[in-house]
Amino acid sequence: MDQHAGIGGRDRSAAGIRALYFPQDGSLPLVPRGVLPTRAREGAPAGEVKARRRMHKLLKPTYRASVAEVEVLREAGIPLLL
């Protein structure tokens, strides 16, 4: 079952981004604080690829981050404007 079932698309995206910077299992983060990744690791799971793809889209002016995505990225040291 999807761990993010029942939440909206942008909130799901924020949860995926959070998992990259703040893993819940105590392991090291997949993305260091203050770094916006440019591509996924080889063999990365689909959720990681999707979260990284979303962050890449946010670099373009045609895409806007949700409030939840902005909060997570700010916590991770990525300054974003609303």
Phi, psi and omega per residue, in radians:
M1 nan 2.480 3.136
D2 -1.161 2.209 -3.126
Q3 -1.156 -0.287 -3.123
H4 -1.929 0.331 -3.112
A5 -1.062 2.417 3.076
G6 1.609 -0.072 3.098
I7 -1.869 2.731 -3.077
G8 -1.158 2.890 -3.088
G9 -1.005 -0.840 -3.127
R10 -1.230 -0.602 3.075
D11 -1.189 -0.633 3.079
R12 -1.136 -0.705 3.099
S13 -1.092 -0.749 3.112
A14 -1.093 -0.691 3.111
A15 -1.129 -0.676 3.094
G16 -1.153 -0.714 3.109
I17 -1.136 -0.757 3.122
R18 -1.010 -0.700 -3.122
A19 -1.096 -0.518 3.123
L20 -1.250 -0.686 -3.074
Y21 -1.596 -0.534 -3.030
F22 -2.321 1.284 -3.116
P23 -1.104 2.430 -3.092
Q24 -1.436 -0.255 -3.068
D25 -1.566 0.113 3.107
G26 1.478 0.004 3.126
S27 -1.365 2.969 3.102
L28 -1.174 2.582 3.108
P29 -1.095 2.569 3.074
L30 -1.299 -0.443 3.137
V31 -2.239 2.199 3.135
P32 -1.155 2.609 3.104
R33 -0.983 2.369 3.101
G34 1.488 0.036 -3.122
V35 -1.985 2.312 3.034
L36 -1.780 1.975 -3.045
P37 -1.171 2.617 -3.141
T38 -1.773 -0.453 3.107
R39 -2.715 2.845 -3.103
A40 -1.417 2.730 3.053
R41 -1.220 2.637 3.084
E42 -1.121 2.281 3.140
G43 1.368 0.235 -3.135
A44 -1.157 2.572 3.093
P45 -1.150 2.772 -3.060
A46 -0.992 -0.690 -3.139
G47 -1.089 -0.678 3.097
E48 -1.176 -0.763 3.123
V49 -1.048 -0.763 -3.121
K50 -1.122 -0.751 3.136
A51 -1.133 -0.738 3.116
R52 -1.148 -0.678 3.107
R53 -1.092 -0.728 3.120
R54 -1.094 -0.753 3.127
M55 -1.110 -0.649 3.106
H56 -1.118 -0.707 3.111
K57 -1.089 -0.604 -3.109
L58 -1.162 -0.213 3.066
L59 -1.300 -0.338 -3.115
K60 -1.575 2.458 -3.094
P61 -1.181 -0.248 -3.138
T62 -1.394 -0.203 -3.136
Y63 -1.927 2.482 3.108
R64 -2.113 2.467 3.088
A65 -1.401 2.543 3.028
S66 -1.308 2.916 3.104
V67 -1.030 -0.737 3.135
A68 -1.109 -0.720 3.113
E69 -1.136 -0.725 3.118
V70 -1.062 -0.780 -3.141
E71 -1.038 -0.821 -3.131
V72 -1.109 -0.807 -3.108
L73 -1.154 -0.627 3.071
R74 -1.141 -0.738 3.079
E75 -1.033 -0.573 -3.112
A76 -1.478 0.052 3.094
G77 1.513 0.299 3.101
I78 -1.817 1.888 -3.112
P79 -1.292 2.192 3.108
L80 -2.252 2.578 3.044
L81 -1.792 2.513 3.061
L82 -1.466 nan nan
